[in-house]
């Protein structure tokens, strides 16, 4: 859902539905890898960090 802000907790729940124990830093690591892969498409940072809340896909920049 472009433009919607997802918290780390929401992302962890969605990505790890088997309820394994992961650190919220794991989500940061995944986001870093996604940003690197997406950067190949264009020189923009499409995944925006929302301080204290989570992450969102910024469609305005796409």
Long-range contacts (C-beta under 8 A, 24 or more apart in sequence): 1-57, 2-56, 2-57, 2-58, 2-59, 2-62, 3-56, 3-57, 3-58, 3-59, 4-56, 4-57, 5-50, 5-53, 5-54, 5-55, 5-56, 6-54, 6-55, 6-56, 7-53, 7-54, 8-54, 8-55, 10-54, 11-54, 11-55, 31-55
